[in-house]
Amino acid sequence: MRTALITGSGRREGLGFETARQLGIQGFHVILTARRLEQVEPLAAELVEQGIDASALQLDLLDPTSVATAARGVETQFGKLDILVNNAAMLVGPAGVADKDMDELLLEFQTNVVGTWSVTQQFLPLLVASGQGRIVNVSSGAGSFWDPDHGLVNFPGFTMAQFGDMPIPSYALTKAAVNGLTIKMAKELKSDNILVNSVCPGITATHPGTEGFARPVADSAKGIVWAATLPDDGPTGLFFRDGKQLPW
């Protein structure tokens, strides 16, 4: 059975859950994870009711023991992992350079960068065992030096003014670091036939009130699923949105 694990999939309205649903439709057994098991158990049950093979797993990016335990659980049950979607991330409120709280900054880097690295490291032997491993690091155009719209423009008529003045340099820097990590991972893991790519989903309507300027969750998830199901001769070590390459 082909298997896919998605971090940060504990919200029905979230990108992780929708990514799991779309991968499940394609025939993967999807493993939904979140910091608390009770967040994902009902969501996994909901997918099962829809005819999708799904299960729930507790995984806290900030707890190395939790990550290691989750990896052992997948190894015991499946023996391998075909797809890892590093979706879990944290944005601790808008704040500029002058007023950013350093404890919040450390928490964002610990979650978005160290957490992504830790999960990948623990699940790497299972991805190697797959023989066709795929790693998708969910990033953001905000982490690009050259993406002119930073992932904010997703349909005609949208303007930056609609998004508002929200300084998020710390979040952007974590995603720039994730993009750098993607490049390093891709080079190191290419010999194991593991493809590693970053994907910007764009600004997505995952919370009430964002529907007016953000794209539907299902549309954003398609680009992640595309990167997760690339053929063996597909790209690696690159940055995409909707299957189109973005500049670093």
Secondary structure, 3 states (H helix, E strand, C coil): CCEEEECCCCCCCCHHHHHHHHHHHCCCEEEEEECCHHHHHHHHHHHHHCCCCEEEEECCCCCHHHHHHHHHHHHHHHCCCCEEEECCCCCCCCCCCCCCCHHHHHHHHHHHHHHHHHHHHHHHHHHHHHCCCEEEEECCHHHCCCCCCCCCCCCCCCCHHHHCCCCCHHHHHHHHHHHHHHHHHHHHHHHHCCEEEEECCCCECCCCCCCCCCECHHHHHHHHHHHHCCCCCCCCCCEEECCEECCC
